[in-house]
Amino acid sequence: MLAKRIIPCLDVKDGRTVKGVNFVDLRDAGDPVELAWNYSRQGADELVFLDITATHERRKTMIEMVKAVARQINIPFTIGGGIMEIADADALLNAGADKISINSAAVRNPGFIDELAKAFGVQFVVVAVDTRYDGNANIVHLNGGRIPTEKETLDWITEAESRGAGEILLTSMDHDGTKAGFDNNLLKIVNDVVNIPVIASGGAGSVQHFVDVFQKTNVDAALAASVFHYGQILIPDLKLALKNQNINVR
């Protein structure tokens, strides 16, 4: 059985790491390159960087930051935000990123997933999905959670997989930043349906939340931001606790 992965997520805005609640009320959390180096030393399995305003402001993700991170760490990292065409992904991978994450661009042009998978291979393509429950169904949202779509989350994820997504990064906006735990019900439904790795995102507030998400949903990885950025959970302590619960971690 593959080891479960622990993935710190760094939301980047104007070259700084930021964190909010339910995708708003952002506050500074430090220099992304320094944080990346620190997480690499702590034993993080991977990192995810999301330029959270790149799509909204129609900017491209910062190539220089990617190069700086690649020089500092020796674990895989994914970059997302503002990737609109093959050339954007090519530039990021050439700068040192291991995978690229697409969200809004994929929903607006699903064929973009096919193009990326064909150009670089499915293992490079992460499809990020921001979802919120609207009272009837879980609905996909765009542009950093600002715009609801008409796509139901499970339908979109299965389509993304069929087009060549190598991994799904699923963020529950209802849980994001609340520290009340992951959306285990939705995560289990998704993980049972797809055949590619699922990364749980949104809601981590304690070590027990990580134990719960792996035991209850069997997702491949769990991602968090503020609990790592502000030192509330240290990765070595988290991995030890998971091992003590017979959860296979690196």
Stockholm file with secondary structure:
# STOCKHOLM 1.0

chainA/1-250         MLAKRIIPCLDVKDGRTVKGVNFVDLRDAGDPVELAWNYSRQGADELVFLDITATHERRKTMIEMVKAVARQINIPFTIGGGIMEIADADALLNAGADKISINSAAVRNPGFIDELAKAFGVQFVVVAVDTRYDGNANIVHLNGGRIPTEKETLDWITEAESRGAGEILLTSMDHDGTKAGFDNNLLKIVNDVVNIPVIASGGAGSVQHFVDVFQKTNVDAALAASVFHYGQILIPDLKLALKNQNINVR
#=GR chainA/1-250 SS CCCBEEEEEEEEETTEEEEEETTEEEEEEECHHHHHHHHHHHTCSCEEEEETTTTTTTCCCCHHHHHHHHHHCCSCEEEESSCCSHHHHHHHHHHTCSEEEESHHHHHCTHHHHHHHHHHCGGGEEEEEEEEECSSSEEEEETTTTEEEEEEHHHHHHHHHHHTCSEEEEEETTTTTTCSCCCHHHHHHHHHHCSSCEEEESCCCSHHHHHHHHHHHCCSEEEESHHHHTTSSCHHHHHHHHHHTTCCBC
#=GC SS_cons         CCCBEEEEEEEEETTEEEEEETTEEEEEEECHHHHHHHHHHHTCSCEEEEETTTTTTTCCCCHHHHHHHHHHCCSCEEEESSCCSHHHHHHHHHHTCSEEEESHHHHHCTHHHHHHHHHHCGGGEEEEEEEEECSSSEEEEETTTTEEEEEEHHHHHHHHHHHTCSEEEEEETTTTTTCSCCCHHHHHHHHHHCSSCEEEESCCCSHHHHHHHHHHHCCSEEEESHHHHTTSSCHHHHHHHHHHTTCCBC
//
